[in-house]
Amino acid sequence: MHEYSIASEIVSNVLDAVEKNSAKKVLSVRLEIGELALLNVEQVVHWVQALFKGTMAEGAEVKVKTIKAIVQCQSCGYKGRNIPDSRDIDQHYAAFICPKCGSPEVKIEKGRECMLRKIQAVR
Ligand SMILES: [Zn+2]
């Protein structure tokens, strides 16, 4: 149910924002989800739409942009893509090895986020 809790957080952020801006109806929202966020994107969208029901965001379009992961090596400074097999991602992040120097000291710079990027609403 990880997706559900993420979705309810997104939904409350959306509703907060529309309230602050005294909007009347939400037309669409845009989310950015990193490819390493370990989220089932379809499930997130499903729950967001389900939780929008009965609010002023009911029926709003939910767009998702996938953010590609970027890793940075702490040893040699290599920065780029080095994504392990998706099977390995769940296990642990030890699967990240720098392709340049082989160091396991690799930090994930980007790709684990899940955020609300944009809300389109009418007043
Ligand atoms: Zn390196």
Backbone and ligand atoms as CSV (ligand in chain L), in Angstrom:
chain,resi,resn,atom,element,x,y,z
A,1,MET,N,N,0.821,-1.214,0.000
A,1,MET,CA,C,0.000,0.000,0.000
A,1,MET,C,C,0.855,1.265,0.000
A,2,HIS,N,N,2.099,1.142,-0.371
A,2,HIS,CA,C,2.996,2.284,-0.447
A,2,HIS,C,C,2.421,3.344,-1.395
A,3,GLU,N,N,1.906,2.868,-2.529
A,3,GLU,CA,C,1.345,3.771,-3.525
A,3,GLU,C,C,0.171,4.568,-2.957
A,4,TYR,N,N,-0.620,3.897,-2.133
A,4,TYR,CA,C,-1.779,4.574,-1.553
A,4,TYR,C,C,-1.358,5.748,-0.667
A,5,SER,N,N,-0.351,5.536,0.177
A,5,SER,CA,C,0.044,6.631,1.070
A,5,SER,C,C,0.695,7.776,0.302
A,6,ILE,N,N,1.458,7.439,-0.745
A,6,ILE,CA,C,2.034,8.480,-1.601
A,6,ILE,C,C,0.905,9.278,-2.264
A,7,ALA,N,N,-0.074,8.532,-2.789
A,7,ALA,CA,C,-1.189,9.178,-3.483
A,7,ALA,C,C,-1.969,10.087,-2.543
A,8,SER,N,N,-2.198,9.647,-1.308
A,8,SER,CA,C,-3.003,10.495,-0.422
A,8,SER,C,C,-2.238,11.749,-0.026
A,9,GLU,N,N,-0.923,11.637,0.037
A,9,GLU,CA,C,-0.114,12.827,0.308
A,9,GLU,C,C,-0.218,13.818,-0.863
A,10,ILE,N,N,-0.108,13.285,-2.074
A,10,ILE,CA,C,-0.218,14.133,-3.265
A,10,ILE,C,C,-1.578,14.822,-3.289
A,11,VAL,N,N,-2.617,14.044,-3.036
A,11,VAL,CA,C,-3.968,14.590,-3.080
A,11,VAL,C,C,-4.156,15.697,-2.042
A,12,SER,N,N,-3.634,15.491,-0.826
A,12,SER,CA,C,-3.841,16.552,0.164
A,12,SER,C,C,-3.038,17.798,-0.204
A,13,ASN,N,N,-1.873,17.612,-0.834
A,13,ASN,CA,C,-1.124,18.771,-1.318
A,13,ASN,C,C,-1.884,19.526,-2.402
A,14,VAL,N,N,-2.494,18.772,-3.303
A,14,VAL,CA,C,-3.271,19.397,-4.382
A,14,VAL,C,C,-4.430,20.199,-3.784
A,15,LEU,N,N,-5.145,19.576,-2.861
A,15,LEU,CA,C,-6.323,20.247,-2.294
A,15,LEU,C,C,-5.935,21.465,-1.458
A,16,ASP,N,N,-4.817,21.373,-0.765
A,16,ASP,CA,C,-4.290,22.522,-0.017
A,16,ASP,C,C,-4.015,23.686,-0.951
A,17,ALA,N,N,-3.317,23.358,-2.051
A,17,ALA,CA,C,-2.921,24.388,-3.002
A,17,ALA,C,C,-4.125,25.050,-3.654
A,18,VAL,N,N,-5.130,24.269,-4.008
A,18,VAL,CA,C,-6.283,24.890,-4.665
A,18,VAL,C,C,-7.067,25.755,-3.671
A,19,GLU,N,N,-7.059,25.335,-2.437
A,19,GLU,CA,C,-7.760,26.112,-1.426
A,19,GLU,C,C,-7.068,27.459,-1.218
A,20,LYS,N,N,-5.749,27.408,-1.128
A,20,LYS,CA,C,-4.977,28.639,-0.943
A,20,LYS,C,C,-5.173,29.607,-2.102
A,21,ASN,N,N,-5.321,29.048,-3.290
A,21,ASN,CA,C,-5.476,29.902,-4.467
A,21,ASN,C,C,-6.934,30.143,-4.823
A,22,SER,N,N,-7.797,29.792,-3.931
A,22,SER,CA,C,-9.243,29.833,-4.131
A,22,SER,C,C,-9.671,29.419,-5.544
A,23,ALA,N,N,-9.140,28.296,-5.961
A,23,ALA,CA,C,-9.523,27.742,-7.254
A,23,ALA,C,C,-10.841,26.994,-7.110
A,24,LYS,N,N,-11.535,26.847,-8.232
A,24,LYS,CA,C,-12.833,26.172,-8.176
A,24,LYS,C,C,-12.771,24.735,-8.654
A,25,LYS,N,N,-11.911,24.542,-9.638
A,25,LYS,CA,C,-11.844,23.199,-10.188
A,25,LYS,C,C,-10.440,22.901,-10.684
A,26,VAL,N,N,-9.982,21.707,-10.412
A,26,VAL,CA,C,-8.667,21.291,-10.895
A,26,VAL,C,C,-8.844,20.588,-12.238
A,27,LEU,N,N,-8.081,21.043,-13.227
A,27,LEU,CA,C,-8.185,20.428,-14.554
A,27,LEU,C,C,-7.203,19.282,-14.714
A,28,SER,N,N,-5.979,19.526,-14.255
A,28,SER,CA,C,-4.988,18.461,-14.355
A,28,SER,C,C,-3.879,18.663,-13.333
A,29,VAL,N,N,-3.191,17.592,-13.035
A,29,VAL,CA,C,-2.022,17.683,-12.165
A,29,VAL,C,C,-0.888,16.933,-12.856
A,30,ARG,N,N,0.325,17.386,-12.591
A,30,ARG,CA,C,1.456,16.677,-13.166
A,30,ARG,C,C,2.384,16.208,-12.063
A,31,LEU,N,N,2.726,14.948,-12.131
A,31,LEU,CA,C,3.619,14.355,-11.143
A,31,LEU,C,C,4.927,13.995,-11.815
A,32,GLU,N,N,5.967,14.006,-11.024
A,32,GLU,CA,C,7.242,13.515,-11.527
A,32,GLU,C,C,7.657,12.363,-10.629
A,33,ILE,N,N,7.872,11.223,-11.247
A,33,ILE,CA,C,8.230,10.047,-10.468
A,33,ILE,C,C,9.543,9.479,-10.998
A,34,GLY,N,N,10.501,9.363,-10.104
A,34,GLY,CA,C,11.808,8.831,-10.492
A,34,GLY,C,C,11.727,7.351,-10.810
A,35,GLU,N,N,12.564,6.913,-11.742
A,35,GLU,CA,C,12.490,5.495,-12.119
A,35,GLU,C,C,12.986,4.576,-11.007
A,36,LEU,N,N,13.637,5.153,-9.995
A,36,LEU,CA,C,14.061,4.341,-8.852
A,36,LEU,C,C,13.196,4.572,-7.616
A,37,ALA,N,N,12.063,5.188,-7.813
A,37,ALA,CA,C,11.196,5.487,-6.664
A,37,ALA,C,C,10.504,4.237,-6.125
A,38,LEU,N,N,10.667,3.124,-6.829
A,38,LEU,CA,C,10.045,1.862,-6.426
A,38,LEU,C,C,8.537,1.983,-6.277
A,39,LEU,N,N,7.961,2.713,-7.209
A,39,LEU,CA,C,6.517,2.887,-7.163
A,39,LEU,C,C,5.906,2.330,-8.427
A,40,ASN,N,N,4.748,1.763,-8.278
A,40,ASN,CA,C,3.979,1.350,-9.427
A,40,ASN,C,C,3.179,2.581,-9.870
A,41,VAL,N,N,3.624,3.179,-10.967
A,41,VAL,CA,C,3.051,4.448,-11.411
A,41,VAL,C,C,1.550,4.342,-11.676
A,42,GLU,N,N,1.138,3.256,-12.318
A,42,GLU,CA,C,-0.287,3.083,-12.597
A,42,GLU,C,C,-1.120,3.075,-11.324
A,43,GLN,N,N,-0.564,2.442,-10.294
A,43,GLN,CA,C,-1.263,2.387,-9.002
A,43,GLN,C,C,-1.366,3.768,-8.385
A,44,VAL,N,N,-0.288,4.536,-8.475
A,44,VAL,CA,C,-0.302,5.891,-7.915
A,44,VAL,C,C,-1.394,6.703,-8.615
A,45,VAL,N,N,-1.407,6.652,-9.935
A,45,VAL,CA,C,-2.404,7.400,-10.699
A,45,VAL,C,C,-3.819,6.940,-10.331
A,46,HIS,N,N,-3.984,5.653,-10.226
A,46,HIS,CA,C,-5.280,5.089,-9.865
A,46,HIS,C,C,-5.763,5.633,-8.515
A,47,TRP,N,N,-4.892,5.629,-7.521
A,47,TRP,CA,C,-5.279,6.092,-6.198
A,47,TRP,C,C,-5.502,7.602,-6.147
A,48,VAL,N,N,-4.678,8.334,-6.889
A,48,VAL,CA,C,-4.881,9.782,-6.924
A,48,VAL,C,C,-6.272,10.077,-7.489
A,49,GLN,N,N,-6.599,9.419,-8.601
A,49,GLN,CA,C,-7.919,9.653,-9.202
A,49,GLN,C,C,-9.044,9.220,-8.267
A,50,ALA,N,N,-8.839,8.111,-7.579
A,50,ALA,CA,C,-9.857,7.610,-6.658
A,50,ALA,C,C,-10.063,8.594,-5.500
A,51,LEU,N,N,-8.961,9.153,-5.001
A,51,LEU,CA,C,-9.058,10.077,-3.864
A,51,LEU,C,C,-9.549,11.465,-4.274
A,52,PHE,N,N,-9.450,11.764,-5.556
A,52,PHE,CA,C,-9.962,13.043,-6.057
A,52,PHE,C,C,-11.495,13.052,-6.071
A,53,LYS,N,N,-12.083,11.874,-6.100
A,53,LYS,CA,C,-13.552,11.784,-6.181
A,53,LYS,C,C,-14.201,12.502,-5.013
A,54,GLY,N,N,-15.195,13.317,-5.330
A,54,GLY,CA,C,-15.898,14.043,-4.286
A,54,GLY,C,C,-15.209,15.333,-3.879
A,55,THR,N,N,-14.079,15.654,-4.505
A,55,THR,CA,C,-13.388,16.914,-4.223
A,55,THR,C,C,-13.443,17.775,-5.485
A,56,MET,N,N,-12.888,18.996,-5.401
A,56,MET,CA,C,-12.916,19.830,-6.602
A,56,MET,C,C,-11.889,19.388,-7.636
A,57,ALA,N,N,-11.202,18.322,-7.341
A,57,ALA,CA,C,-10.257,17.791,-8.318
A,57,ALA,C,C,-10.824,16.555,-9.008
A,58,GLU,N,N,-12.067,16.265,-8.722
A,58,GLU,CA,C,-12.678,15.081,-9.346
A,58,GLU,C,C,-12.611,15.185,-10.863
A,59,GLY,N,N,-12.164,14.117,-11.483
A,59,GLY,CA,C,-12.090,14.075,-12.939
A,59,GLY,C,C,-10.865,14.737,-13.536
A,60,ALA,N,N,-9.991,15.283,-12.693
A,60,ALA,CA,C,-8.794,15.935,-13.216
A,60,ALA,C,C,-7.877,14.911,-13.880
A,61,GLU,N,N,-7.188,15.381,-14.890
A,61,GLU,CA,C,-6.260,14.500,-15.587
A,61,GLU,C,C,-4.978,14.380,-14.754
A,62,VAL,N,N,-4.451,13.178,-14.651
A,62,VAL,CA,C,-3.215,12.973,-13.888
A,62,VAL,C,C,-2.113,12.589,-14.873
A,63,LYS,N,N,-1.156,13.507,-15.026
A,63,LYS,CA,C,-0.057,13.239,-15.959
A,63,LYS,C,C,1.184,12.886,-15.159
A,64,VAL,N,N,1.942,11.954,-15.674
A,64,VAL,CA,C,3.145,11.536,-14.960
A,64,VAL,C,C,4.352,11.632,-15.878
A,65,LYS,N,N,5.389,12.258,-15.362
A,65,LYS,CA,C,6.639,12.304,-16.102
A,65,LYS,C,C,7.630,11.438,-15.343
A,66,THR,N,N,8.272,10.536,-16.046
A,66,THR,CA,C,9.264,9.684,-15.398
A,66,THR,C,C,10.615,10.386,-15.422
A,67,ILE,N,N,11.238,10.432,-14.261
A,67,ILE,CA,C,12.549,11.064,-14.169
A,67,ILE,C,C,13.615,9.986,-14.226
A,68,LYS,N,N,14.512,10.137,-15.175
A,68,LYS,CA,C,15.576,9.147,-15.323
A,68,LYS,C,C,16.589,9.292,-14.190
A,69,ALA,N,N,17.084,8.178,-13.759
A,69,ALA,CA,C,18.021,8.189,-12.641
A,69,ALA,C,C,19.419,8.641,-13.071
A,70,ILE,N,N,20.055,9.369,-12.178
A,70,ILE,CA,C,21.437,9.804,-12.380
A,70,ILE,C,C,22.190,9.420,-11.107
A,71,VAL,N,N,23.339,8.807,-11.273
A,71,VAL,CA,C,24.131,8.461,-10.093
A,71,VAL,C,C,25.461,9.214,-10.140
A,72,GLN,N,N,26.019,9.428,-8.985
A,72,GLN,CA,C,27.326,10.075,-8.945
A,72,GLN,C,C,28.261,9.250,-8.079
A,73,CYS,N,N,29.474,9.012,-8.608
A,73,CYS,CA,C,30.478,8.234,-7.891
A,73,CYS,C,C,31.202,9.145,-6.902
A,74,GLN,N,N,31.287,8.678,-5.668
A,74,GLN,CA,C,31.946,9.467,-4.630
A,74,GLN,C,C,33.460,9.357,-4.721
A,75,SER,N,N,33.963,8.368,-5.442
A,75,SER,CA,C,35.408,8.190,-5.551
A,75,SER,C,C,36.024,8.973,-6.701
A,76,CYS,N,N,35.467,8.798,-7.905
A,76,CYS,CA,C,36.097,9.436,-9.065
A,76,CYS,C,C,35.277,10.584,-9.633
A,77,GLY,N,N,34.064,10.756,-9.136
A,77,GLY,CA,C,33.254,11.871,-9.610
A,77,GLY,C,C,32.423,11.581,-10.837
A,78,TYR,N,N,32.496,10.352,-11.338
A,78,TYR,CA,C,31.664,9.992,-12.488
A,78,TYR,C,C,30.198,10.311,-12.205
A,79,LYS,N,N,29.560,10.886,-13.209
A,79,LYS,CA,C,28.148,11.200,-13.045
A,79,LYS,C,C,27.402,10.757,-14.288
A,80,GLY,N,N,26.396,9.979,-14.107
A,80,GLY,CA,C,25.643,9.555,-15.274
A,80,GLY,C,C,24.683,8.448,-14.926
A,81,ARG,N,N,24.341,7.701,-15.955
A,81,ARG,CA,C,23.388,6.625,-15.725
A,81,ARG,C,C,24.113,5.316,-15.452
A,82,ASN,N,N,23.731,4.650,-14.416
A,82,ASN,CA,C,24.258,3.314,-14.166
A,82,ASN,C,C,23.203,2.580,-13.370
A,83,ILE,N,N,22.230,2.116,-14.093
A,83,ILE,CA,C,21.079,1.550,-13.438
A,83,ILE,C,C,21.152,0.035,-13.454
A,84,PRO,N,N,21.105,-0.564,-12.296
A,84,PRO,CA,C,21.148,-2.024,-12.267
A,84,PRO,C,C,19.844,-2.600,-12.784
A,85,ASP,N,N,19.865,-3.857,-12.966
A,85,ASP,CA,C,18.687,-4.600,-13.356
A,85,ASP,C,C,17.554,-4.274,-12.388
A,86,SER,N,N,16.356,-4.101,-12.903
A,86,SER,CA,C,15.264,-3.716,-12.010
A,86,SER,C,C,15.017,-4.772,-10.921
A,87,ARG,N,N,15.414,-6.016,-11.211
A,87,ARG,CA,C,15.254,-7.079,-10.205
A,87,ARG,C,C,16.097,-6.789,-8.963
A,88,ASP,N,N,17.257,-6.173,-9.219
A,88,ASP,CA,C,18.195,-5.916,-8.125
A,88,ASP,C,C,17.816,-4.706,-7.294
A,89,ILE,N,N,17.062,-3.803,-7.897
A,89,ILE,CA,C,16.787,-2.536,-7.217
A,89,ILE,C,C,16.086,-2.762,-5.882
A,90,ASP,N,N,15.129,-3.662,-5.889
A,90,ASP,CA,C,14.395,-3.949,-4.667
A,90,ASP,C,C,15.277,-4.438,-3.528
A,91,GLN,N,N,16.230,-5.226,-3.863
A,91,GLN,CA,C,17.076,-5.855,-2.847
A,91,GLN,C,C,17.809,-4.807,-2.020
A,92,HIS,N,N,18.730,-4.144,-2.654
A,92,HIS,CA,C,19.488,-3.093,-1.969
A,92,HIS,C,C,20.197,-2.280,-3.037
A,93,TYR,N,N,20.626,-1.142,-2.625
A,93,TYR,CA,C,21.258,-0.250,-3.584
A,93,TYR,C,C,22.735,-0.573,-3.786
A,94,ALA,N,N,23.197,-1.632,-3.132
A,94,ALA,CA,C,24.576,-2.064,-3.297
A,94,ALA,C,C,24.850,-2.473,-4.740
A,95,ALA,N,N,23.785,-2.678,-5.493
A,95,ALA,CA,C,23.929,-3.075,-6.883
A,95,ALA,C,C,24.551,-1.960,-7.727
A,96,PHE,N,N,24.645,-0.776,-7.193
A,96,PHE,CA,C,25.233,0.322,-7.949
A,96,PHE,C,C,26.753,0.299,-7.852
A,97,ILE,N,N,27.368,0.171,-8.987
A,97,ILE,CA,C,28.831,0.152,-9.055
A,97,ILE,C,C,29.215,1.181,-10.115
A,98,CYS,N,N,30.209,1.977,-9.807
A,98,CYS,CA,C,30.651,2.974,-10.774
A,98,CYS,C,C,31.202,2.299,-12.029
A,99,PRO,N,N,30.711,2.670,-13.218
A,99,PRO,CA,C,31.184,2.037,-14.457
A,99,PRO,C,C,32.598,2.485,-14.837
A,100,LYS,N,N,33.052,3.553,-14.228
A,100,LYS,CA,C,34.365,4.084,-14.582
A,100,LYS,C,C,35.474,3.499,-13.702
A,101,CYS,N,N,35.255,3.515,-12.377
A,101,CYS,CA,C,36.331,3.049,-11.497
A,101,CYS,C,C,35.957,1.816,-10.674
A,102,GLY,N,N,34.711,1.376,-10.781
A,102,GLY,CA,C,34.314,0.161,-10.079
A,102,GLY,C,C,33.992,0.344,-8.606
A,103,SER,N,N,34.020,1.578,-8.140
A,103,SER,CA,C,33.738,1.839,-6.735
A,103,SER,C,C,32.259,1.640,-6.416
A,104,PRO,N,N,31.969,1.063,-5.263
A,104,PRO,CA,C,30.565,0.928,-4.869
A,104,PRO,C,C,30.036,2.183,-4.166
A,105,GLU,N,N,30.892,3.170,-4.016
A,105,GLU,CA,C,30.494,4.418,-3.344
A,105,GLU,C,C,29.732,5.312,-4.311
A,106,VAL,N,N,28.587,4.832,-4.699
A,106,VAL,CA,C,27.810,5.561,-5.690
A,106,VAL,C,C,26.547,6.114,-5.043
A,107,LYS,N,N,26.353,7.377,-5.255
A,107,LYS,CA,C,25.200,8.038,-4.662
A,107,LYS,C,C,24.129,8.274,-5.726
A,108,ILE,N,N,22.898,8.092,-5.357
A,108,ILE,CA,C,21.831,8.360,-6.317
A,108,ILE,C,C,21.479,9.844,-6.243
A,109,GLU,N,N,21.742,10.532,-7.331
A,109,GLU,CA,C,21.494,11.979,-7.388
A,109,GLU,C,C,20.039,12.273,-7.679
A,110,LYS,N,N,19.509,11.501,-8.575
A,110,LYS,CA,C,18.178,11.754,-9.084
A,110,LYS,C,C,17.514,10.426,-9.370
A,111,GLY,N,N,16.211,10.388,-9.283
A,111,GLY,CA,C,15.525,9.175,-9.693
A,111,GLY,C,C,14.755,8.490,-8.590
A,112,ARG,N,N,14.811,9.029,-7.360
A,112,ARG,CA,C,14.047,8.412,-6.284
A,112,ARG,C,C,12.898,9.300,-5.836
A,113,GLU,N,N,12.746,10.422,-6.502
A,113,GLU,CA,C,11.730,11.370,-6.080
A,113,GLU,C,C,10.338,11.012,-6.572
A,114,CYS,N,N,9.392,11.562,-5.895
A,114,CYS,CA,C,8.013,11.459,-6.352
A,114,CYS,C,C,7.399,12.767,-5.928
A,115,MET,N,N,7.167,13.652,-6.883
A,115,MET,CA,C,6.615,14.931,-6.472
A,115,MET,C,C,5.548,15.487,-7.386
A,116,LEU,N,N,4.859,16.407,-6.792
A,116,LEU,CA,C,3.798,17.102,-7.477
A,116,LEU,C,C,4.459,18.294,-8.164
A,117,ARG,N,N,4.346,18.367,-9.480
A,117,ARG,CA,C,5.048,19.393,-10.223
A,117,ARG,C,C,4.174,20.585,-10.568
A,118,LYS,N,N,2.988,20.279,-10.978
A,118,LYS,CA,C,2.153,21.330,-11.537
A,118,LYS,C,C,0.684,21.031,-11.308
A,119,ILE,N,N,-0.060,22.071,-11.031
A,119,ILE,CA,C,-1.506,21.909,-10.894
A,119,ILE,C,C,-2.140,22.924,-11.818
A,120,GLN,N,N,-3.051,22.461,-12.625
A,120,GLN,CA,C,-3.774,23.367,-13.502
A,120,GLN,C,C,-5.203,23.447,-13.002
A,121,ALA,N,N,-5.603,24.652,-12.656
A,121,ALA,CA,C,-6.937,24.804,-12.072
A,121,ALA,C,C,-7.597,26.084,-12.583
A,122,VAL,N,N,-8.906,26.158,-12.434
A,122,VAL,CA,C,-9.630,27.373,-12.813
A,122,VAL,C,C,-10.225,28.004,-11.553
A,123,ARG,N,N,-10.293,29.298,-11.573
A,123,ARG,CA,C,-10.840,30.002,-10.399
A,123,ARG,C,C,-12.319,30.292,-10.570
L,1,ZN,ZN,ZN,34.001,6.057,-9.912
